[in-house]
Amino acid sequence: MNTRGIQVSNGLIIGLHNELLAIFSKHYSIEIKTLTVFQLYGFGDYDEKRPSLKGFITEITGQWINGKYLYNKIREVDRGNSKYIKLRRDYLSLLILTAGYSNYTQYITNSPFINAAIREEEGSNFNDSSNDIDALYYVGYYVEDRQYYIKSKFTIYKMKTASWEILYWERNLEPTFYTYFGKCVPTGESALSFYFSKENSSLNKECFVNLFYGNNMQSKPVLLGAYCGFNRNNSPVIGKIIFEQVLDKDAQDLKVKSKDINPIFHHYLYSQRMEVESILPHKDSDLSISINRLEIVNFLIGDYLGFYLDKNNYLIPVSFEVLNELGELKFKVNNTNFKGIGRISRTENYLISEFSEKNTSFSQFSIQVQPLERDLFLGQMLVYSGANILNGSVLLWKKNKKLKKFMERNKEFYLTKTDLEDHFNTKINKYL
């Protein structure tokens, strides 16, 4: 839908505003004069539980609006500085829908609140093709079983209801659609939610979809969201979803049946799905993929100090600490601090660090579970530090008091083997 501004006469705005107030007053059996400006237009210090024009528009259309925007436009009319007011097309469409008309032409033709002069003046201002709020068409994308790419048709009707048709290639690769039909649930001024009941689903399953659009939803070519539902085995599933806007139903049908896969969407969605197991645990330890993993993390708790040997035979100090049984950790190299959480690898031979800082998304560190010797461990790191790339093995001593005192006295980025005692050099020469 076109959201650009349109100029309409003051008379049209006054007529539409008065019609909305009349419908609102009748709907709630309330006198407008008993409401403050804040309450009526739903901004500032107003009670969300009491009737407001903003809430009424949302109730009728399923779309949240900014009540202050409408109030400001009425103020412009009252000031009378101009014969015309510039109004967003999408807002005008929502006001018309609230008044009970399906489109602008129907409103101009039938509204009892505007006169013949306004009808003639405004009759060509808008055409129905520019007011496509009746239906919005999207092609949806998500992954199943973590990587199997699924396409779907998602259609929103008058911002009130929606259909979601999910495509599977079955029965000798024939397209089969499983359909949900549900309602729009307003959740805020930048998001929409859709509830699909099992009674209105060909799969007899319920599903919930949340979409984020920011502002001016109809002008956004791509929407991002999340879904929550059930897989074919009735296990709960959640995941990310993308909705790509298309022009009409024909374009939607053509695109969803195409075997082409957008690589950008595919990489964004890959592995972005989680399934809950259909077998419930008898005790909490049953939830562990391996009971050994908790024991391994507990074994690794403690502080580690050591060195990375660069290509010029300089020693770069490294510190590492596993804080608790959750695997929370700290890591430091070249005075750059990282924090995150450690996960035991599937083979249970490494603790792999997942750093929480966004700017370290390419940095990695892991420590070998089996010590080389008592309290002596080998790690691997790939760290981007300024213009340098530190990539290779790290030798770490666990809870070593001598090394801790040495590090406190020597805080340089680069050390040499001559700075260390022979005991440490012997291990470095052996393992690095």
N, C-alpha and C positions, 0 to 999 in steps of 0.2 A: 504494500500500500504506500502511496506517495505521502510523505510526512512533511513536505515543504509547506510554507505558509501560503494562505489564500486570503485575499482581501474581500471582506463581506461588509455590507452596510450596517450601520448602527441599528437600523430598524429590524433587520433580520436577527441580530444578536439579542435585542430586547425581546422580540417575539419568542425566540427559542428559550431564552432564560425564563420568561414568564410562564411558558408552557411547562418547563421542567419544575418550576416552583409549585404550579398547580397540581401536577401529578404527584410530586413529593408530598405535598400537604395532604392530599386525599389518601395517599397510600398509608401514611402514618397517623392520619386523623389528628393533625397538629397544626397550630397556627404559626406561620413563619415568624411573626413579630415576637414570639416567645423565645426565639433562638438568637444567640449572639452571632456576630459575623464569623468568629472563629469556629463556633459549633456548626453553623450552617454549611460553611465551605470546607470544614475539616482540616484546619491547620492551627498552628500555635497551641494555646492551652485549651484543647477541646477533649471531650469525653468520647472515646471510641465506642463505648457501649450505648450511647444515646444516638438518636437519628441525626444524620448529616447528609447533605446533598452529595458530598464526595462518596460516602458509604453507599448511598442509594445508586449512584452511577456504577459503582463496582459491583453491587448486587445484581443489577440488571444486565450488565455487559460482560461481567467476569474479568474486566480489565481495570487495574488500578490507575488512578489519575492523580495529578497534583492539584488539589483543591485551591491552592493559592494562585495557580495560573488562571483558573476560571474567574476567581475574584478580581484579579488584576485587570482582566479584560473588561469586566463589568465597570470597574472604576474608570477605565479609559473612556467607555461610552458615556458615563456620567459627567466626565470633564468636558466632553463635547469639543475637543480640539480638532477633530477631523470627522468627516462624514463616514469614513470607513475604518474598520478595525482589521488588523492582520491576525489571523488565527491559524493554528496548525491544522492541517487537513485531518490527521488522525483523531485529534481532539474533537473537531467538529463532527466527525463520523460517529464517535462515541456518544456525543450529546444527542444526536439525531436518533440513534438506536435506543437510547434511554427514553426519549420522548415517544417511542412506539412506532417509528418508521424504519423501513428496511434500507432506505437509501435517500440520498439528497433530493432526487427528483420527486419521490413520493412525499417528502416533507414539504417541499415548495408547493406542490399541487394541493395538498390536503390540510395543511395546518390552519386552524381557525385563529391563530394568534398573529398572522401576518396579513397585510392587505394586498390588493391587486397590484398596486404600484411596486411593491417589493417583489411580488411574484414575477412581474415583467422584468424588473431590473436584475434580479438574481438568477433568473431561469437558465441562463447560459453560462453561469459562473463555474459550474461543476458538471462533469458528466459521469455517468454511472461506472464507466470503465476505470476512472481514476479512484473510485471508492470501492476497492476490492476487499472490504472487511468481511464479506460474507464467508470467504474461505481463504485460508493461507495454506500453501502446499509445500511440503518438505520431503526430502529423501533422507532417511535415517541410516546411520551406520553404527554397528557395535561388533564386538567379538564374542564368540561362544567357545567354550572350552579353552579359554585364554588366547586363542589365535585364529579360530575359524571365523572368517569375515561374513557378517550378516547385513543385508540391506533390507530396508522397509519403507513403507509409505506412511507418512504422518500428516494428517490434514486437520486443521483447526477451523471450526465453524463458528463464526460470529463471536469468537473469543469466549464461547460458552461450553462447547463440547468438542470432542476430538475423536478421530478414528486412527488406529495404528494397525497397519497391515504388514505383517512380518513374512518375508519371502524365504521359503526353503525350496531347494531343487530336489524334488523327490520323484518317485514313480517314473523311473527311466528318464531322470533329469527334466521332468516337467515342472513348471513353476507352480508351487502351491502356497497360498496365502493363509496365514492364521491371523484372525482379526480380533482386535480389542475395540470396544467403543466405550467412551467415558466422558467425564465432565472436567472442566477447567476449575481449579481451586486457586483463587488469588492468594499469593504469598508475600507480596511486596511490590514496590514500584520498579524493580529490575529483574523480577523472576516470576515464573509461572509453574504451577504444579498441575498434574493431570492424574486423576484417579480412575482406573479401569477395573470395574467389578467383574467377578467371574460370571455373573448372570448375563453380562453383555460381551462375553468372550467365547470364541469358538474353541478355545483351549480349556475352558472351565477353570481358569486360574486368574487370580488377581494380580494387578501390577500397578506400580506408581512411578511416574516420571517427573523429575524436576528439571526445569530449563532456566538457564541464565541468559538474559539478552541485554542487560545494561540499560540502554534507553532507545527509544524509537525502534521497537522490535521489528516492525515490518520492513525496515530499511537494512537489516542485517543479513548478509548472505549466508552466514554460518552461525548457528546457535550451539552452545555447549551445555551438556547436562549429565544427569545420572539416572539410572533406573534401578528399581528394586522389584523383584518378582520371584518366579519359581521356574526351574528348568523342567525338562520332560520327566524327570524322576521325582518331581515335587520337592526338590531340595531348594532352599532359598538361595538366590543369586543377586549380586549387585555389580554394577559396572558403569564405566563412562560411556557416553553416547554423543554422537554428532548429528545435527540436523542441518542439511543444506537446502536452502530455499530454491524452489523452481517456480517457473511462471504459471503453470496451470496443470490440470490433471493429466493431460496427454504427455507433457514433458516429464511429469513425475513417473508415469507408468513406463515410459521409454527408458528413463535413466535407471530405475530400480531393477529392470530386467536385464540391463546390460551386464556382461560378464567383466567389464573393465573395473579395475580396482585403483582408486586414488592412492598412490604410495604415501602421500603426506598423511592422509587419514589413517591408513593402515599402520604406520609406525607410531602415530599418536595413540592409537587404541590398543596396540599389541600388549597382551598380558594385563589389560586393564579390566579384568573381570575376576570376581571372587565367588566361590561356591561354598556353601555350608554343607558339611558331611551329613548324610542321612542316617548315620548310626550315632546314637547318643552315648556319651561316656558313663561308666558306672562310678568312676572317681576321677579327680582332676588330672592324675598322672596319665590317664588314658588319652588326654588331649595332646600329649607330647609325641612328636613324630618318632623320637628316640629318647628314652629315659636317660640315656647317657649324656645328652646335650646339656641338661641342667647341671649334671655333675661336672662336665667339662668346664662350663662357665664358672662354677664355684671354684674349681681348681685353678683357673687363670686369674681370679681376683687378686689384685695387687698392683704395685708400681714397677715399671721397667725402665732402665736406662741403658743406652748403648750408642752405636755409631753406624753410619753409612759411609762406605769408602768410595770416594768419587774417582774419576779416571785419572786425576792428578795425584792420587794417593793422599788426599786430604781426608781427615775424619770429620764428618758432620754430626754433631750431637743430636740424638733422637730420644724423646721421652714418650712413654706410653703408659696408660693406667686403665685397668678394668675396675670400675667403681663398685659394682654390686652384682647380685645374681640375675638382674635384668639384662646385664650385658652393656650397661651404659659405660661410656669410655671417653677418655681424653687422649689426644695425640698432638705432639709438638715437634716441629722440625724447622730450622732456620728462623726461629722466633715467630713462626706462624702456628697459631693454635687451631685445632680442630676439635669438634666434639660430635658424638653420635652414639650409635649402638652397634654392638657386635652380634653377628649371626653365625652359628656353627654351620660349616659347609655340609652338604649331603654326605660326603664321605667321612665327615667327622674328624678331619685332620687339620682344619684351619678355622680360626676365628676371623671372619671377614668383617671389616668395618664399613658401616654405612653412615656417612657424614651428613649432618643436618644442614650445614651452611650451604646456601645455594651457590655461592661463588667457588665452592670446592667440589663441584659435582663431578669433575674429572679426576679428582685425586682419590687414590685407593691405598689401603693398608691392610695387611693380614698378618697374623702370627701363627706359626706352626704349633699345634697342640702338644705334640710329643717333643719334650726338651732335648736339645743336643747332649747336654750333660745336666747335672743337677743345677737348677735355677739358671740355666743358660738356654736361650731360645733364639730361633731364627725367624725373621720376618721378611716380608716382601712389600715394597712400596713403589707407587708411581705418584709423584707429587710435582705439581707445577708451581715453582717458586720464582716469581719474577720472570726473568728470561731463561732461567735454568729448569731443566727437567731432571728430577732425581728419581732414577728408575733402577731398582735392583734390590739386593739383599741387605738386611739390617740385622746386626747382632745385638741382642738385648740380654742384660743381666737383671734378674728379678730380685727386688728388695736388697740391693747391694749397697751397704752403708759407705764403703770406701769410694765407690763411684759417685754416690750422691754428694759427698764432700768435695770430690774433684770437680763435679759439674758446677757446684756453687761458687768455686774459686775461678773457674775457667768458663766464661760465658761467650767466648768468641764463636763465630759461625764455623770457622775452619780450624782444626787442630791437626797436629802431626803425631805419628806414632811415638816420636821421642818425648812427647808430653805425657805419655802414659807409663805406668809401671810395667815391668816385663811380663807380669802375669796376664794382664789384659792384652798385650801385644801378641803373646803366644796364641791366644784364642782367636784374635783377629786374623793372624797369619794362617791359621788352620781352617777357618770357616768362611772368611770373606775373600 
